[in-house]
């Protein structure tokens, strides 16, 4: 028969566990509030302070910037996984100075574009690009420049609409993503949303040293990147995209692209920590004989790290 003393001793561990769970819950809630920057909606954007414009497309409103002469040959710049269209500033200037009309836009879920309810797969971005070209009345084939995940978008788009594309330039394009165990946690309801805001977005915001070889080339990284995280839906879009890309390979899409008679160019930084330089061999194997420029002391943003070299080679390639 249990004594009163035994019962008291049994209650202590239960109280300790319960108290610990309460403390843990408070810490997690406080962390969520601290890292949750999404205090604004996209409707609150002061459009007067922006250089670009908005346009309504099938899956939502898209932010874009159109620069250069109206009669210039069109070059479309497609950014990657998390950094929106401002990443193209050095390239945009070079192309405009060379006489091209340049279209840069924010993929859905990034920058100032809407964050629709979607799996954020390739078809969403392909549809967005197709709708944008139609809405802007671009009838002639355009030149596409795709970086990182944007390279996969360009590849998928060209395979769907080959007659709409003139030339392609790729910068460290995504060809495959390995499965990551951490994404199992990110796929869990509620927990995934929590981790996206307290872990994934802060990691991206503070990840400059993983993106470029020399962080000094991008002194305003944090200021620029943080802007998009203030608008509702950013973390969810990043999370959904990560879910979609987990374990994906686009090798067959690149092989299909390689069979098309479209001039192509490829850039890759040898010190790329985001998409390793070794993946360049996979892309080249799929695409065949194309112009390839490898850059030393360069990370994932070759056009930003070495704009003089990369943008000159891009302009020369488009001019041929």
N, C-alpha and C positions, 0 to 999 in steps of 0.2 A: 504493500500500500504506500502511495506517494505521500510524503510529508509536505507541509506548507513550504519548507525550505527548498525541496526538490522543484516544486511548481514555480517558485520565484526564480530559481536558476534557469529553468526552461524558458521563462518569459524573457530574460535578458537577451539571449541571442536573437529572438524574434524582433524585439524592439531595436536592437542594433542594426539588423538587416533592413527593417522598415525605415529607420532613420537614415541609413546610408542611401537607400533608394530615393528618399525625399531630397537629400542633399544633391545626389546625382541629377535628379530631375531639375532642380533649381539651377545647377551649373549648366546643364544642357540648354535650358530655356534662356538663361542669361547669355550664353554663347550665341544662340540663334538670333536674339534681339541685337546683339552687338554686330554680328556679321551680316544681318539682313539689311542691305542698303536699298532695297527696292521700295522706296517711299513715293515714287512718282509713277504716273501713267504716261503712255506715249502721247496722249491728248494734251498733256501739259507742256509739250515742247514749244519753246519760243522760236517759231519758224523764221522770224526776222533776223535771228543771230546765226542762221545756217547759210552755207554757201549753196546748198543744193535745193531740191524740190521733192515733193511727195507725189506718188501716183497710185491709184487704186487698181490692184490686180485681182486675179481670181481668188487667191488665198489671203489677201490682206493688203494693207498699204505698204509701199516700198519707198525707201529714201534713196535718191540717186543724185549724182552730180554729172552734168554734161558740160564738157569744156572743149575749147578749140573751135576752129572754123567750121561752119555748117556744111561746107562743101568738102570737108576733109574726109579721107578714108577713115572708117570707124574702127576703133580699138576698144574692146570691152575688157575691163579688169575685174577678175573674180577672186575675192579674198578667201581666207581659210577658216578654220574651225572656230576661233574665238575673237580674232582681231578684225574689226569691220573695215570699211573702205578707206578710212584715213591712212591705212598702212601703205597705200599706193601713192602718196603725195610726191615723192621724188620721181617716180616713173611717170605720173600724170604730167608733171611739168615738162619733162624731157619730150614726151610724145606731142604735147601741145606745141612746144617750140619747134618741133619737126614738121608741123602742119597737119597733124592728125586730130580728128574729133574723138574725144575720149569719154567713155561712159564708165563710171565707177558707181557701184551701188552696194547697199548693205543686204546681205542674205537675211532671210527671215530668222528672227530670234536674236539678231545682232544689231549693234548700232542703233539707228533710229527706225528700223523697219519693224513691222508688227511681229508679235510672237503668237502665231496661230496655234490652235490645238492640232497637233500633228505628231507623227513619229520622227520628224525631222530627218527623213531619208533623202536619198539622191533625187527621187522623183519630185519632191517638193521644190528643190532648188532648180531643177531642170525646167519645171513648169514656170517658176518665177522668172527665169531668164527668157524663156520663150515668150511669155506674156509681155515682158518689158520691151523686148525688141519690136513686137507687134504694136504695142501701145505708142511707142516713140516713132513708129512708121519707118523703121529701118528695113528697106526692101532688099538692098544689095547684101551679098555675103559680108560678114564682119570678121575681124581678126580677134581671137580670144587669147587672153593671158590669164592663166590660172596658177595660183600659189597654194601649196599644201592641199587641204581638202578641196579648195577651189579647182585644183588640177583634176581631181576626180569628177567634179561637177562639169568642167569643160569637156572631159572625155565622154561622159554619159550624154551630155547635150549634143555633141558632135555626132555620136552614133545614132541619136534619134533624129537629128536634123542636119545631115551632112551638107546639104545644098545651101545652108545658111552660113557656112564657115569658110573663110578664105585661108587663113594661116593660124597656127597655134604655137604659143610659147608657154612652157611649163616651168615652174620654179619649185623644186623639191615636191613633186606631186604625190599625194597619198595613193598608194597602190594596194596596201593591205594593213590591217591593224590586228595585232595578236589578241587573243582572249586574255583578259585580266581578271583575276579572282576578286579584286576589290570591287569590281562592277556588280558582283553578286549582292553585296551590301547596298550598292547604289540603286539596285532594282527593287529593293524592299519598299513597300508602301510606307509613307511618312518618314522612315529612316533615310531613304534615298534623298528626299527633298531636304531633310535636315543636313545631311552630309554635303549635298551640293552647295549649300549656302555657307556652311562653316568650314568646309575643307576644299572643295573643288574650285569655286570662284576665287577665294583668297590665294590659292596656289597659282592660278593663272595670273592674277593681278600682281603677284610678287615673283613671277617666274621669268623675268627678263634674262637672267644669267643662263637659263636653259634654252633661250630662244636665239640669242645672238652670241657671237664669239667675244665681242668687246662691248659690255654694257654702256660704255660712254657714247656709243653712236646713237643712243636713244634716251637722252636725259629726261624727257617728259613722258616716258612710258606710263608710269602710274597715273599721272593726271589724265592722259588720254584714255587709257583703258577703263578707269573707274567710271567715267561718264556713262557708259552704256549699262553698267551694273545698277544704276539708280532707278531704272525703269522696270516696272513689274513684268515678270516672265522670263528674264534673262537666264537665271539659274536653271529654271525648268527646261528652257530650250537647249542649254548646254548639256544638261543631264540626259534629255531625250536623244540628242545627237550621239552622245557617248554610248548609250544603250544600242542605238542602231549600228554604230561602227564596230562594236565589240566583236572581234573574230571575223570581220568581213575581209574578203579579198575581191579586188576589182581587176584581177589579172586578165580575165576574159574580155572585159571592156577595153583594156589597153591593147590587147591583141587584135580586137576588132578595129580599133582606131588605126593600128599599124597597117591594116590592109587597105586603108583609104588613101587616095592620092592627094594628100594634104601636106604641104610643107610644115615641118615642125622643128622646134628648138627646145633644148632642155638645159636648165641651170641647176647646179647643186653645190652646196657648201660642204667641204670635206669634214668640217667640225660640227655638222648638224646634229644636235641632240634630240630634236623633235621627231624628225623622220630621218633615220640614219643614212649616211652616204652610201652604204652598201645596197640600199634599195634602188639606187640609180641603175645598178646592173639589171635588176628585175624589169625596170621600166624600159631600158634600152633593149633588152631581150624581146620584150613584147612589141615595141614600136619599130624596131629595125634600125636602119641607117638614118640617123637624124643628126643635126648639129648639136653637139654636146659641149657645154662649158662648165668645167669643174673649177671651183675657187678655193684657194687656201686661206686659212685664218678667217673662215666664214661659217656662220651658223645657219639658222633656218630662214633668214631674211636677206638673201644675197643682194636684192635690188636696193635695200635700205643700208646694208653694210658697205657695199661697194657700188654706189649708184653710177659713178662715172663709167665703170667697166660694163656693168650689166645693162644699163639703159642705152649705152652706145651700141652694144651688140644687138639689143632688141630692135632699136631703130634701123640698124643696118639690115637685119633679117627681114623686117617688114618692108623695107625699101626695095629689096631684090626683085 
